[in-house]
Amino acid sequence: MPERILAAVAWPYANGSIHIGHVAGTYLPADIFARYHRLKGNEVLMVSGSDAHGTPVTLTAEEQGVGPEDIFSKYQAEFLDSWKRLGISFDLFTTTHTDNHFQVSQDIFSRLLEQGYIYNDTMVQPYCENESRFLADRYVEGTCPHCNFEGARGDQCDNCGRTLDPKDLLGMTCRICSSAPEFRETEHFFLKLSAFQDQLLEWVRKQEHWRPNVRNFTIGFLEGGLHDRAITRDIEWGIPLPLDGYQDKRLYVWFEAVIGYLSASIEWAQNRGTPEAWKPFWEDGSRAYYFMGKDNIPFHTVIWPAMLLGYGGLNLPYDVPANEYLNLEGFKLSTSRNWAVWLPDYLDSYEPDPLRYVIAANLPETSDSDFSWREYVRRNNDELVATYGNLVHRVLSMLNRNFDGVLPSPGELDELSSGLLTEAQARFDEVEAYLEAVRLRQALQSSMALAQAANRYLDQKEPWRAVRQDKQDAAQTLWTTISVINCLKTTLYPFLPFSSQKLHEMLGFDGEVEDSGWKWDPQAMVPGQQLKRPTPLFQKLDAEIIAAEEQRLAE
């Protein structure tokens, strides 16, 4: 019976390019997971979009002297291009600046207000005399009172992950003019988070399948006590309140952005001409996985679940497989210092699958990890080219050279051949178990271990020698190895979709890899099948690019 899987992927601020830290933390893991479940025949809905209303967008617009629409439209187009080139297979990647998202967000606000989970009250908020306006939380900076990080924002500290209120900041300054704002009283609407504390804590403690870092952080966050939080701001850009008399108020971005998972699902259904099709992905019997970096954990394990509980009738997250951070050359990625590998720049120079592979092999699933150009070149050359690509190329080349590209009959298998096929089945099952548990790095390691085993088998059997003395033995060796290669094509497809499709065609199959399903049977490689002449799956990289790319970072 097919399952329904909602892959809800964090929404990037549409004020700058995607870098490899974003890819590792969010987008590649979600895509690997979604591709696997589609192969299994499950119904998958993978959605996300550009966060058009975040203050990073308005800050960038003000710096460039243009409107917010110009900024988010530019990066929305760039994101869509990057996803296509990297192979990130969204069912819908939309924006928060759509009529549909406005309507869904306002509906949730209204329902929570009716249920008594939203109320209005006064609060103090930073006001800048120089700018003559109240300052949204990202318009102020200061020192975090919890970890003493000097670059904390008014809504959150990126160093320790704690959510903040501007009044918590030490030495607060205005990001626009660097003056010290004063606090003034203003009316706002608040989400009654405190009403959900006990219910959420009970729910989270039952989520034993969550990653320890996510579960432990959330329990600690809840045990520290939930406080009601303002969900409106005095700004002009964003979603208006569905109430008279509050024309100058907008829904605060942290409240409406998480609603995007629901609004995007609804938009996807409308685009298909089946307006009710989103509902099964949000009702009992489906599983929702939320992919994001660790800085977004509380928004998806506390705040969004509270909103869902208050609204009623919609699924809570099944899993939140948040990743830690990917560093670059031993240092934390920094967009302000341009210490990043920008995805559009990478895709202009290199193939997508090697980046997917190198990042997946080093995913920061349980702790921070590091990307270096030296390791990128090493993994490409030693693992993709020498281990996997060379296995494919030499076997197909021998079959084309000695059997006219026609797959021979293996005859009765010897012990070595049977043993390799047994190991392939065990690895296939192991990869499946790891992917189900969102342990993606281990799934990739298991697949590459099978490629290494196939190379060892070839070295033992030496078909290049046997073909001159015992052609049937060579035929058995090559058929066995091709069957294992067909297994690798499937297990590696979620990670390496472009090269897997290329291999699928070289093995003599029509259509798409995804159409073949998540299954492996050695007998699928039928004697007599016509194979295509091989071309390299991967290209060896010159070591000179290491110094060139390192220099590029230093500029």
C-alpha positions, 0 to 999 in steps of 0.5 A: 500500500503506497504511503503519503509523504509530505517533504516540507522544506525550509523557505530561503530568504529571497535576498541572496543566492543559495550557498552550499551550506543551505544545500547541505542543511536543507535542500539536498537531504530533502531531495534525496529523501523525496526521490527515494520515496518516489522510487518506492511508489509512494505519493510524495509532495515536496514543497517550499518557496521563497520567503519574500516578506522577511526583513532581510528582503526589505533590508537588501531592497533599501540598500540597493534603492529598489522595492522588495518585489524587485529583490524577491523576484530576482532571487525567485528566478535564480532559485528555480534555475539552481534547483533545476541544474542541481536536480532538486525535484520540488513538486512546487517551489513558490513564494510567500507573495501570492494571493493564495498564501495571503488567504491561507495565512489570514485564515489561520490568523482568523481561526486562532483568533476565534479560538482564543489563541491570539489576543491583542495587547501592548508591548514595547518595541524599538523605535528609531528617532533618526528613521522615524519608525518602529524597527522590526526585529532584524533591524536591530543587532546586539550581544546575545544575553545567553552566549555573548555572541555580538552579532545577535539579531532582535529575533534570534541568535544564530550562534546558540539558536535561542529565540530572542526579543529585542529588549533582550539584546545587550548594546542594541543598535539600529542596523540602518543608522547605528544609533541606539533605539529607544523603546516605545509602546505599541499595540500588537497581536500575540500568539498564546504559546503558553497554552500549548506548553504541556501538550507539546512537551508530552508530544515531543517526549514521545518522538523517540525516532527524532534525531537526539539533537532535535529532540533534546533541544526541543525538550529543553526549550519547552522545559524552559517555559513558553512565552506568548509572542507577538505575531504582528509588526509595524511595517508596510511590507507583508501580509495585512491583518484580516481586521479593520483598523489595523492597516499599518500592521502586518503579520510577522514573518516568522508566523506566516512563513511556516504557514507556507508549507500548507499554502504551498500544498494548497497551491500545488493542488489548485495548479493540478486542477484538483483543489482537494488533493492537498488534504490527504497529505495533511490528514491521518495516514500521511507522514510529514517530514520537515527539512531545515538547519538547526537554527530553525528547529524551534519554529518547526518543533514548537511554534508551528506545531502550536499553530497546528494544534490551535487550528485543529484537524491538521497533522503535526510533524512526523519528523524534523531531521534538522542538520547541523552546519556545514563549514567551509575550509575549516571556518563558518560560512559567512555571507557578509564576508563572502566566505561561501561557495555560491551554488550558481557559481558552482553550477556554472563551472562543474557538474551537479552530481559530484557536488551532490555526492561530496555533500551527501558523503559528509552531511552534518546530520549529527555534528558540524562538518566541513567542505574543502576543495581539496576533499571535493577533488579527492572524493570526485577522483578517488571515489566517483571516478576511480571506484564507481565510474571506473567499475561501470566503464571497464565492465561495459567496455569489456562487454562491448569489446568481447561480446559485441555489447550483448549481455551474455548468459552467466551459466551456473554461478560459482561461489564468488559470483553468488556471494557478490549477489548475496552481498548486493541484496544485503546492501540494497536492504541496508540502504533502504533501512537507512533512507527510511530513517533519514540516515542519508550519509550511511545510505551512501556509504553502504552503496559505495561499499558495494561498489568497492566489493564489486571491484574486489570481485573483478580483481579476483576473477580477472575477466580480462584474462579469462576471456582468452582462456575460458570465455564462459567464466568471463561471461559469468563475471561480467553478467554478475558485475552488471547485475550489481551495477544495476543495483547501484544505479538504483541505490545511488539514484536519490544521490546521483540522479543525472549519472544514474539516468545516464547509466540506466540508458547505457544498460539498455533500458528505456524511460526514466530510472524512477519508472523502474521503482525501488527494487533490485533483481539480478535477473533483470539483466537478461542475457541477450540485452543490448547494451550501449557503448559506455561513456564516462559517468564522471570526469577526473578533476585537475588538482590545480582547481584546488588552488584556484578555488581557494584563491577565489575564496580569499579574494 
